[in-house]
Amino acid sequence: MPSALIFGGSGKLAKFITERLVKKTYTVYSVIRREEHIPGLYELGATPIIQSLEDSTVAELAEVIKSSLPDVIIFAAGGGWRAHKDPTFNRIVDRDAAIKVFDAMVEADCTKRIITISTADARNRSRPRPSWYNEEDQKVSDDLWTTLPRYMEAKLEADKNLVEQNMTRTLDYTIVRPTWYNGGGWTGKITAGRVGMSPKVSREDVADVFVACIENHDTIGLVFEVVGGDIPVGEAVRRVAEEKINSFEELYR
Ligand SMILES: NC(=O)c1ccc[n+]([C@@H]2O[C@H](COP(=O)([O-])OP(=O)(O)OC[C@H]3O[C@@H](n4cnc5c(N)ncnc54)[C@H](OP(=O)(O)O)[C@@H]3O)[C@@H](O)[C@H]2O)c1
């Protein structure tokens, strides 16, 4: 049976990914911080593992990976509600915990494949705006970087670390960059690639994107945006893979 290990498994997006993978007969290991999430995760069919990312060393996270031997690792954690109160959690979770997971994968030396959650507009803002942005995208970008600068910086630095250190880590990564979640339900449709920031997208549709990436190895090494749209998720991800959309150089350098 295939298996997946989700770091930040108690999150809203992570639980939608879990549901989908369990339906596809994956064994899903779910790394979480708080015990209160255990019953809900068992109900979804996952195996919870209590191991707080921020309180763990790389060696401890490597042990978690070695003890579960997953085919694929998903990083879906985030500073979330704690970061709203104290933005330090953006650095602690969105950046540092992510980087610890990348290093732990190297130390564990058993799983190469990782799909990580970033955010649309994590980019080097001293460069001109991306060529595919329109005025509305620019406005959303300005708002994001004004209201959540430490969040945006944390995601940017985690993504940069993953890509720039990969000559030595040699992981099979994909970086998914959704725009704002809209709180809506599943539509099964999105637009993906170099697509800017609008319209918003549902977590359920982004969960489908993660599953499509797991199933499409041609997404390895790609970095792409996801917004709401009208293209079935599998097809949208297939196009990204065929066109080898990798926005890293334009966005992050
Ligand atoms: N909101 C948006 O519009 C938007 C847009 C694009 C991308 N994103 C990103 O999408 C991702 C998922 O979003 P979401 O809405 O599903 O977030 P969420 O519900 O806040 O989930 C984040 C999860 O990370 C867990 N976590 C935090 N610190 C941890 C630690 N030390 N060890 C283990 N787990 C830990 C949290 O657990 P606790 O609750 O126990 O802390 C929480 O379950 C986030 O990275 C977010 O930044 C969000």
The ligand as a MOL file (V3000), in Angstrom:
LIG
                    3D

  0  0  0     0  0            999 V3000
M  V30 BEGIN CTAB
M  V30 COUNTS 48 52 0 0 0
M  V30 BEGIN ATOM
M  V30 1 N -5.0890 31.1410 4.3880 0
M  V30 2 C -4.8450 31.2770 3.1030 0
M  V30 3 O -5.5810 31.9160 2.3760 0
M  V30 4 C -3.6170 30.6060 2.5380 0
M  V30 5 C -3.2890 30.8130 1.2020 0
M  V30 6 C -2.1770 30.1580 0.6630 0
M  V30 7 C -1.4200 29.3010 1.4720 0
M  V30 8 N -1.7550 29.1310 2.7740 0 CHG=1
M  V30 9 C -0.9690 28.1600 3.5780 0
M  V30 10 O -1.6300 26.9140 3.5300 0
M  V30 11 C -1.2000 26.1200 4.6230 0
M  V30 12 C -2.3700 25.3610 5.1900 0
M  V30 13 O -3.3920 26.2650 5.5200 0
M  V30 14 P -4.5600 25.8310 6.5230 0
M  V30 15 O -5.6270 26.8260 6.3770 0
M  V30 16 O -4.8190 24.3860 6.3950 0 CHG=-1
M  V30 17 O -3.7960 26.1090 7.8930 0
M  V30 18 P -4.1470 25.6070 9.3580 0
M  V30 19 O -5.5180 25.0200 9.4320 0
M  V30 20 O -3.7740 26.7310 10.2800 0
M  V30 21 O -3.1130 24.4040 9.5420 0
M  V30 22 C -1.7930 24.5770 9.9130 0
M  V30 23 C -1.4700 23.4010 10.8100 0
M  V30 24 O -0.0860 23.4510 11.1760 0
M  V30 25 C -0.0320 22.9080 12.4700 0
M  V30 26 N 1.1920 23.2390 13.1750 0
M  V30 27 C 1.5930 24.4630 13.5900 0
M  V30 28 N 2.7270 24.3560 14.2930 0
M  V30 29 C 3.0300 23.0260 14.3260 0
M  V30 30 C 4.0610 22.2820 14.9300 0
M  V30 31 N 5.0120 22.8810 15.6420 0
M  V30 32 N 4.0710 20.9390 14.7840 0
M  V30 33 C 3.1050 20.3150 14.0670 0
M  V30 34 N 2.0830 20.9640 13.4880 0
M  V30 35 C 2.0460 22.3080 13.6290 0
M  V30 36 C -1.2070 23.5440 13.1790 0
M  V30 37 O -1.5060 22.8280 14.3500 0
M  V30 38 P -2.0130 23.6240 15.6800 0
M  V30 39 O -3.3800 24.1030 15.3650 0
M  V30 40 O -1.9420 22.5740 16.7200 0
M  V30 41 O -1.0360 24.7630 15.8800 0
M  V30 42 C -2.2820 23.4240 12.1160 0
M  V30 43 O -3.0130 22.2400 12.2450 0
M  V30 44 C -0.5090 27.0600 5.5920 0
M  V30 45 O 0.8860 26.8620 5.5140 0
M  V30 46 C -0.8550 28.4340 5.0500 0
M  V30 47 O 0.1560 29.3730 5.3080 0
M  V30 48 C -2.8290 29.7550 3.3250 0
M  V30 END ATOM
M  V30 BEGIN BOND
M  V30 1 1 1 2
M  V30 2 2 2 3
M  V30 3 1 2 4
M  V30 4 1 4 5
M  V30 5 2 4 48
M  V30 6 2 5 6
M  V30 7 1 6 7
M  V30 8 2 7 8
M  V30 9 1 8 9
M  V30 10 1 8 48
M  V30 11 1 9 10
M  V30 12 1 9 46
M  V30 13 1 10 11
M  V30 14 1 11 12
M  V30 15 1 11 44
M  V30 16 1 12 13
M  V30 17 1 13 14
M  V30 18 2 14 15
M  V30 19 1 14 16
M  V30 20 1 14 17
M  V30 21 1 17 18
M  V30 22 2 18 19
M  V30 23 1 18 20
M  V30 24 1 18 21
M  V30 25 1 21 22
M  V30 26 1 22 23
M  V30 27 1 23 24
M  V30 28 1 23 42
M  V30 29 1 24 25
M  V30 30 1 25 26
M  V30 31 1 25 36
M  V30 32 1 26 27
M  V30 33 1 26 35
M  V30 34 2 27 28
M  V30 35 1 28 29
M  V30 36 1 29 30
M  V30 37 2 29 35
M  V30 38 1 30 31
M  V30 39 2 30 32
M  V30 40 1 32 33
M  V30 41 2 33 34
M  V30 42 1 34 35
M  V30 43 1 36 37
M  V30 44 1 36 42
M  V30 45 1 37 38
M  V30 46 2 38 39
M  V30 47 1 38 40
M  V30 48 1 38 41
M  V30 49 1 42 43
M  V30 50 1 44 45
M  V30 51 1 44 46
M  V30 52 1 46 47
M  V30 END BOND
M  V30 END CTAB
M  END
